[in-house]
């Protein structure tokens, strides 16, 4: 039988996949809320959810077989007991896709913690109710935008010649995890996942900032560099992320850390030991490099915007619509009215700013960001947040509390729409009904919005988010907060000496660096601009740890010890999730006074 004549797979939306997806979405939302404030980078969740779902079902199956054997032995000794066999249905591709999609929804919404942190750094923090409503409203707009984005970037894109179609790098990564697990199975991966997750979580609980039994960081005493913050943080997250981000990005962090050490002796005496607090050059490098990257890809942006005008042209080749046009219009109108009502009455935003956020942020900027995400597996949500802050300030919302809502709106809507659109790519490859992915993520949104609000409240109560926070670096939050203050003419922010000059220099370097990075022959010799930019606003300890993690995973384990990519992915996921679980448990234990309360702000 030829491939063209193979029967279409029969998929089912199972209760166990829905329950597991909901649980993973909630857990990943809480974990990523912590990780994004700790390190500034997260793994959104589809790969994590898929691996954990497979592993949990594997252990449940082993347990069921063991119980069945025990019952059979007892039945032989006691004749009145009938032997029974407990069976667990094999995991299906459809279940993996649904769990990955729902996990992605929760994991990506964790990024909105940066907006809550930026608000807390610059003015009165939001209440739990305000955080919940803002996360829900921005997420709703993001999910609704998927209806258009899926049509433009998936359905219409597949009508293009193959060499012009979007590569959807992230979708291929997730598919590369699902395929071997479902098709062949690998009993080693669940064991690796369980072992390394437990080890990572226990390490975080018992390190210096927790129980205090094991060191959290180590100094690099050569040439007196430790006085300026040189060292390595023993963070499991940096090991896992070092693999997922790639060696070139990790090298960018290394160069960022080196740059901080060069800057440190020339900074004010009170921050020489923590040069990452001199935020201004790093923030401007991130902003200008991000904008330059978009400008270089102007054809991509132009094509994305032009595609809006071709939305109704031609006959649609979509044989699996999310819903009918009539239903799409109804729920879109309802979602927009609800969003306008909440943003206007509760957050006191003017109608012109609200509609600008919905149209410019929720549609145009999300379309550009999702297309960039499809090509690079990197969502430029940070710089998109800055752009929408500028739009809000231009339209009269220049106060920091108002223009920051632009960044928050992108944090909620941009991550939701980009991830769900990407998830629908591999869902379409597996012939999973698009409505399943759309509605399961939509149902997950409200519970994750509650979790994001409660998690940030717990984190902020235990370790207040400030510009000079030692424990939670929150680079994205600091970037938005600084830009928000600069847009606010009433803030009268006093910049330290050489701050303005450093911003101009970093801006120029960011433009030149990104232009050079766009050249194929040069790019492989340059550290990644994303890693470099974030490295300039993270502690040197963390910068060097990302680099060390990348070297360990890619070179030592991957190249020299020949560890398979699937196993490396499992170890990476375990390190990331273990760090998040350990960090949250550490905060809970401190709140309960089980372990010492951290006094470092």
C-alpha positions in Angstrom: 0.0 0.0 0.0 1.5 3.4 -1.0 1.8 6.3 1.5 -1.0 8.1 -0.4 -3.4 5.2 0.2 -2.8 4.8 3.9 -5.9 5.2 6.0 -6.4 8.4 8.0 -5.5 7.7 11.6 -8.5 7.6 14.0 -7.9 9.9 16.9 -9.8 10.3 20.2 -9.9 13.1 22.7 -9.4 11.1 25.9 -10.2 12.1 29.4 -6.8 11.2 30.7 -5.1 13.4 28.2 -7.4 16.3 29.1 -6.8 15.9 32.8 -3.0 15.5 32.3 -2.9 18.5 30.0 -4.7 20.6 32.6 -2.4 19.6 35.4 0.7 20.1 33.3 -0.5 23.6 32.2 -1.0 24.7 35.8 2.3 23.3 37.0 4.3 24.7 34.0 2.6 28.1 34.5 3.7 28.2 38.1 7.2 26.9 37.3 7.8 29.3 34.4 6.6 32.2 36.5 9.5 31.5 38.8 12.0 30.7 36.1 11.4 33.7 34.0 12.0 36.0 37.0 15.0 34.0 38.0 16.7 33.6 34.7 14.8 35.6 32.1 14.3 32.6 29.8 11.8 29.8 29.8 11.0 26.6 27.8 7.3 27.2 27.0 6.2 23.7 27.7 5.1 21.4 24.9 8.2 19.3 24.9 8.2 19.2 28.8 4.5 18.2 28.9 4.9 15.5 26.3 7.9 13.9 28.0 6.3 13.9 31.4 3.0 12.5 30.2 4.8 9.7 28.5 6.9 9.0 31.6 4.0 9.0 34.0 1.9 6.6 31.9 5.0 4.4 31.6 5.3 4.2 35.4 1.5 3.7 35.8 1.7 0.8 33.3 4.5 -0.8 35.3 2.6 -0.4 38.5 -0.6 -1.9 37.0 1.3 -4.9 35.7 2.8 -5.4 39.2 -0.6 -5.3 40.9 -2.0 -7.7 38.3 0.8 -10.2 39.1 0.1 -9.9 42.8 -3.6 -10.5 42.3 -2.9 -13.5 40.1 -0.6 -15.0 42.9 -3.3 -14.4 45.5 -6.0 -16.0 43.4 -4.0 -19.2 43.1 -3.8 -19.4 46.9 -7.3 -18.2 47.6 -9.7 -19.8 45.1 -12.6 -17.4 45.9 -10.6 -14.5 44.4 -10.8 -14.2 40.7 -7.6 -13.3 38.8 -7.9 -10.0 37.0 -5.5 -8.1 34.7 -5.3 -4.4 34.9 -4.4 -2.9 31.5 -3.5 0.6 30.5 -4.3 1.6 27.0 -1.1 2.5 25.0 -0.4 6.2 24.6 -1.5 7.7 21.3 -0.1 10.5 19.2 -3.4 12.4 19.6 -3.0 12.3 23.4 0.6 13.5 23.2 -0.4 16.4 21.0 -3.3 17.5 23.3 -1.1 17.3 26.4 1.7 19.2 24.6 -0.7 21.9 23.4 -2.2 22.4 26.9 1.2 22.4 28.6 2.4 25.0 26.1 -0.6 27.2 27.0 0.3 27.2 30.7 4.0 27.4 30.3 3.9 30.4 27.9 1.5 32.3 30.2 4.1 32.2 32.9 6.0 34.8 31.0 3.4 37.4 32.1 5.1 37.4 35.5 7.6 39.8 34.0 4.8 42.4 33.5 3.6 42.0 37.1 7.2 42.4 38.2 7.8 45.5 36.1 4.6 47.0 37.6 5.9 46.2 41.1 9.3 47.8 40.4 7.8 51.1 39.2 4.6 51.7 41.1 2.0 49.9 43.3 1.8 46.2 42.6 -1.3 44.7 41.1 -3.7 42.8 43.4 -4.3 39.1 42.7 -7.6 39.9 41.1 -6.1 42.5 38.8 -3.3 40.1 37.8 -5.8 37.3 37.1 -8.1 39.6 35.0 -5.2 41.1 32.9 -3.7 37.7 32.2 -7.1 36.3 31.2 -8.0 39.3 29.0 -4.7 39.4 27.2 -4.7 35.7 26.8 -8.2 35.7 25.3 -7.1 38.2 22.6 -4.0 36.0 21.9 -6.1 32.9 21.4 -8.7 34.6 19.2 -5.9 36.0 17.0 -4.9 32.3 16.3 -8.0 32.0 14.1 -6.5 34.5 11.6 -2.9 33.5 12.1 -3.5 29.9 11.5 -5.2 30.7 8.2 -2.4 33.0 7.1 0.7 31.2 8.4 -0.3 27.6 8.1 -3.1 27.1 5.6 -2.1 29.8 3.1 1.6 29.1 3.7 1.2 25.5 2.6 0.0 26.7 -0.7 3.4 28.2 -1.4 6.3 26.3 -3.1 8.0 24.1 -0.5 11.2 26.2 -0.5 9.2 29.2 0.5 7.2 27.7 3.3 7.8 28.6 6.9 10.2 26.1 8.6 8.3 26.1 12.0 11.5 25.1 13.9 9.8 24.8 17.2 7.0 22.5 15.9 9.7 20.2 14.4 11.5 20.0 17.8 8.3 18.9 19.5 7.5 16.4 16.7 11.1 15.1 17.1 10.2 14.2 20.7 6.7 12.8 20.1 7.7 10.5 17.1 10.3 8.3 18.8 8.3 8.0 22.1 5.0 7.0 20.5 6.4 4.9 17.6 9.2 3.1 19.3 9.0 3.8 23.0 12.1 4.1 25.2 11.8 2.8 28.8 15.0 4.6 29.8 13.7 8.1 29.2 11.0 8.0 32.0 13.7 6.7 34.4 16.2 9.4 33.4 13.4 12.0 33.7 12.4 11.0 37.2 16.0 10.7 38.5 17.3 14.0 37.2 14.1 15.9 38.1 14.3 14.7 41.7 18.0 15.5 41.9 17.6 19.0 40.5 14.6 19.8 42.8 16.4 18.5 45.9 19.5 20.5 45.0 17.5 23.7 44.8 15.8 23.1 48.1 19.0 22.3 50.0 21.3 24.9 48.4 22.5 28.1 50.1 19.3 30.1 49.5 17.2 27.2 50.9 18.2 24.9 53.7 21.9 25.9 53.2 23.5 22.5 53.0 25.1 22.8 49.5 26.7 25.8 47.8 24.6 27.7 45.3 27.6 29.3 43.5 31.3 29.1 43.3 33.8 32.0 42.9 36.4 32.4 40.1 39.3 33.8 42.2 41.8 34.3 39.3 43.0 37.9 38.7 40.8 39.1 41.5 37.7 38.8 39.2 35.6 37.4 42.0 35.4 40.9 43.5 33.4 41.9 40.4 31.0 38.9 40.5 32.9 36.3 38.5 31.8 32.8 39.3 29.5 30.0 38.4 26.0 29.4 39.7 25.3 25.7 40.2 21.8 26.0 38.7 20.2 22.9 37.1 18.2 25.3 34.8 21.3 26.6 33.2 22.4 23.1 32.2 19.0 22.2 30.7 18.6 25.6 29.0 22.2 25.4 27.7 21.2 22.4 25.6 17.8 23.8 24.4 19.1 27.3 23.5 22.2 25.9 21.7 25.9 26.4 22.1 26.0 29.7 20.1 23.5 31.4 22.4 25.4 30.1 25.5 28.6 31.6 24.0 26.6 34.9 23.8 26.0 34.7 27.6 29.7 34.1 28.1 30.6 37.2 26.1 28.0 39.2 28.0 29.5 38.1 31.3 33.0 39.0 30.2 31.7 42.5 29.1 30.2 43.0 32.6 33.6 42.2 34.2 35.3 44.7 31.9 32.7 47.3 32.9 32.8 46.6 36.6 36.0 48.6 37.7 34.6 51.7 36.0 31.2 51.6 37.6 30.1 53.4 40.8 31.8 51.8 43.8 28.5 50.5 45.3 27.7 48.3 42.3 31.2 47.2 41.2 30.6 43.7 42.8 27.3 43.4 41.0 27.8 45.1 37.6 24.5 43.6 36.2 22.7 46.4 38.1 24.1 48.9 35.6 21.2 47.9 33.3 21.1 50.6 30.7 23.6 49.3 28.1 22.1 45.8 28.2 18.5 47.1 27.9 19.3 49.2 24.9 21.3 46.5 23.2 18.3 44.2 23.5 15.9 46.8 22.2 18.0 47.9 19.2 19.2 44.5 18.2 15.6 43.2 18.3 14.3 46.1 16.2 17.2 45.7 13.8 16.5 42.0 13.4 12.9 42.9 12.5 14.1 45.6 10.1 16.4 43.2 8.3 13.5 40.9 7.8 11.4 43.7 6.4 10.2 41.4 3.6 8.8 39.0 6.2 7.0 41.8 7.9 5.7 43.2 4.6 4.5 39.7 3.6 2.8 39.2 6.9 0.9 42.5 6.7 0.0 42.0 3.0 -1.3 38.6 3.9 -4.0 40.3 6.0 -5.4 41.8 2.8 -5.4 38.4 1.1 -7.3 36.8 3.9 -10.5 36.3 1.8 -8.8 35.8 -1.6 -9.1 32.5 -3.4 -10.7 29.3 -2.3 -9.6 28.1 1.1 -7.8 24.7 1.2 -8.6 24.3 4.9 -10.2 20.9 5.3 -10.1 21.2 9.1 -11.4 24.6 10.2 -11.4 25.5 13.8 -15.0 26.5 13.7 -17.5 28.1 11.2 -17.1 31.7 10.2 -20.3 32.6 12.0 -19.2 31.1 15.3 -15.7 32.7 14.8 -17.3 36.2 14.4 -19.6 35.7 17.5 -16.9 34.6 19.9 -14.4 37.2 18.6 -17.0 40.0 19.2 -17.8 38.6 22.6 -14.1 38.4 23.5 -13.3 41.9 22.4 -16.3 43.4 24.2 -15.3 41.6 27.4 -11.7 42.7 27.1 -12.7 46.4 26.4 -15.0 46.3 29.4 -12.4 45.0 31.8 -9.5 47.1 30.6 -11.5 50.3 30.6 -13.3 50.0 33.9 -10.7 48.2 36.0 -7.4 49.4 34.5 -8.6 52.8 33.5 -7.3 52.6 30.0 -8.8 54.9 27.3 -10.7 53.3 24.5 -8.1 54.4 21.9 -5.3 52.7 23.8 -7.4 49.6 24.3 -8.2 49.3 20.6 -4.6 50.0 19.7 -3.4 47.2 21.9 -6.0 44.8 20.4 -5.4 45.8 16.7 -1.7 46.7 16.7 -0.6 44.4 19.5 -3.1 41.5 19.3 -3.0 41.2 15.6 -0.2 43.0 13.7 2.7 42.6 16.3 1.6 39.1 17.1 1.5 38.2 13.4 5.1 39.5 13.0 6.3 37.8 16.2 4.7 34.5 15.3 6.2 34.5 11.9 9.6 35.2 13.4 9.0 32.4 15.9 8.2 30.1 13.0 11.6 30.9 11.4 13.9 31.1 14.4 12.2 29.3 17.4 12.6 32.6 19.2 9.7 34.8 20.1 10.7 38.5 20.0 8.1 39.2 22.7 10.4 41.4 24.7 11.0 43.9 21.9 7.4 43.7 20.8 6.4 44.7 24.4 8.7 47.8 24.1 7.1 48.7 20.7 3.6 48.5 22.2 4.7 50.6 25.2 5.8 53.2 22.7 2.4 53.0 21.0 0.6 53.5 24.3 2.8 56.4 25.2 2.2 58.1 21.8 -1.5 57.8 22.2 -1.6 59.6 25.5 -0.7 56.8 28.0 2.8 58.0 28.8 2.6 57.3 32.5 4.6 54.3 33.5 1.7 52.4 34.9 -0.2 52.9 31.6 2.5 52.3 29.0 3.6 49.2 30.8 0.2 47.6 30.0 1.4 47.5 26.4 4.3 45.2 27.4 1.9 43.2 29.6 -0.6 42.8 26.8 2.1 41.4 24.5 3.3 39.1 27.3 -0.1 37.6 27.6 -1.4 37.6 24.1 1.8 37.2 22.1 3.0 34.0 23.9 -0.4 32.4 23.7 -0.9 33.0 20.0 2.6 32.1 18.9 2.7 28.9 20.8 -0.8 27.7 19.9 -0.2 28.5 16.2 3.1 26.5 16.4 1.3 23.7 18.2 -1.3 23.5 15.4 1.5 22.9 12.8 2.5 19.5 14.3 -1.2 18.9 15.1 -2.0 19.3 11.4 0.9 17.0 10.5 -0.6 14.3 12.8 -4.1 15.0 11.5 -5.4 16.1 14.9 -8.6 18.2 14.6 -7.6 21.9 15.0 -10.7 22.5 17.2 -9.4 20.1 19.8 -6.2 22.1 20.2 -8.0 25.5 20.1 -10.6 24.6 22.7 -8.4 22.7 25.1 -6.0 25.6 25.2 -8.9 28.1 25.6 -10.3 26.1 28.5 -6.9 26.0 30.2 -6.5 29.8 30.0 -8.6 30.8 33.1 -7.1 28.3 35.5 -3.6 29.3 34.3 -4.4 33.0 34.7 -5.3 32.3 38.4 -2.1 30.3 38.9 0.0 33.0 37.3 -1.5 35.6 39.7 -1.2 33.5 42.8 2.4 32.4 41.9 3.6 35.9 41.4 1.9 37.0 44.7 3.7 34.2 46.5 7.1 35.0 44.9 6.8 38.8 45.4 5.7 38.3 49.0 8.7 36.1 49.8 11.3 38.0 47.6 10.2 41.5 46.7 10.9 42.4 43.1 13.1 45.4 42.9 15.7 46.8 40.5 18.5 45.6 42.8 17.1 42.2 43.6 19.9 39.7 44.2 17.8 36.5 43.9 15.5 37.2 41.0 17.2 39.0 38.2 14.0 39.4 36.1 15.8 40.9 33.0 12.7 41.2 30.9 10.8 43.0 33.7 13.7 45.4 34.3 13.9 46.2 30.6 10.2 47.0 30.4 10.3 49.0 33.7 13.2 51.1 32.6 11.6 51.8 29.2 8.4 52.6 30.9 10.1 55.2 33.2 11.9 56.7 30.2 8.5 57.1 28.4 7.0 58.8 31.4 7.9 62.5 31.5 6.8 62.8 35.1 9.1 60.0 36.4 12.1 62.3 36.5 14.3 59.3 36.7 17.9 60.2 37.6 20.3 58.2 35.6 23.8 57.4 37.0 26.9 58.8 35.4 27.7 57.6 31.9 24.2 55.8 31.7 23.1 57.9 28.7 26.4 57.5 26.9 26.4 53.7 27.6 22.9 53.5 26.0 24.0 55.2 22.8 27.1 53.0 22.6 25.1 49.8 23.2 22.5 50.9 20.7 25.1 51.3 18.0 26.7 48.0 18.9 23.3 46.3 18.9 22.6 47.5 15.3 26.0 46.6 13.9 26.1 43.2 15.7 22.7 42.2 14.4 23.6 43.3 10.8 26.8 41.1 11.0 24.8 38.3 12.5 22.4 38.3 9.5 25.3 37.3 7.2 25.5 33.5 6.9 29.3 33.5 6.5 29.8 35.6 9.6 27.0 34.4 11.9 28.6 31.1 13.0 31.7 33.0 14.3 29.6 35.5 16.3 28.0 34.9 19.7 24.2 35.0 19.5 22.9 38.6 20.0 20.0 37.3 22.2 22.4 35.6 24.6 24.7 38.6 24.6 21.9 41.0 25.3 20.5 39.0 28.2 24.0 38.3 29.4 24.5 42.1 30.0 21.5 42.2 32.4 22.1 38.9 34.2 24.6 38.2 37.0 28.0 37.1 35.7 27.5 33.9 37.8 24.5 33.0 35.6 26.1 34.0 32.4 29.0 31.7 32.9 26.7 29.0 34.1 24.7 29.0 30.8 28.0 28.7 28.9 29.2 25.9 31.2 25.9 24.1 30.7 26.0 24.4 27.0 29.6 23.0 26.9 28.6 20.2 29.2 25.6 19.1 27.2 26.6 19.8 23.6 30.4 19.0 23.7 31.1 16.7 26.7 27.9 14.6 26.6 26.8 15.1 23.0 30.0 15.1 21.0 32.5 13.2 23.2 30.3 10.7 25.1 27.8 10.3 22.2 24.7 10.6 24.3 21.6 10.5 22.1 19.6 13.7 21.3 16.5 12.2 22.9 18.3 11.5 26.2 19.9 14.9 26.2 16.5 16.4 25.7 15.2 14.4 28.6 18.0 15.5 30.9 17.5 19.1 29.8 13.8 19.0 30.5 14.4 17.4 33.9 16.9 20.1 34.9 14.5 22.9 33.9 11.4 21.4 35.6 13.5 20.3 38.6 14.8 23.9 39.1 11.3 25.3 38.9 9.8 22.7 41.3 12.6 23.2 43.7 12.3 27.0 43.6 8.6 27.0 44.2 8.9 24.4 47.1 11.7 26.5 48.6 9.4 29.6 48.5 6.6 27.6 50.1 8.8 26.2 52.8 10.1 29.7 53.6 6.6 31.1 53.8 5.7 28.3 56.2 8.9 29.1 58.2 10.1 25.5 57.7 13.4 26.8 56.4 15.1 30.2 57.0 13.5 33.2 55.3 15.7 34.7 52.6 16.6 38.3 53.5 18.3 39.2 50.3 16.0 41.5 48.3 
